[in-house]
């Protein structure tokens, strides 16, 4: 989901569909704010093959990873 969000966001930015008053810093923040969640989700996929409970437990890490990634500044 986040990969699709980033793809649409990049397309909108590249083609001039975003509000020009939004600014470059907000654009970059929007793209980078989802990296921690994406990384945890991708890491949980192989865990789900081993045991689905392991994948669910990995999702608990999304909050701290987002904070460390600077999502909630």
C-alpha angles and dihedrals in degrees: 000000000000092000089055090047091052092047092052091044092051092047092050091048094047094049096044097248094130124089107269090219090062093082135213096271092059091047091053092045091053092052096046098042092075100050096091093050091047092050094050092046093050091048090051094058097076089043089058089059090056096042127339090219090062090057092050091049090051089058089065086072092062093088098052092041090052091051092048090047090057098250095136103043 
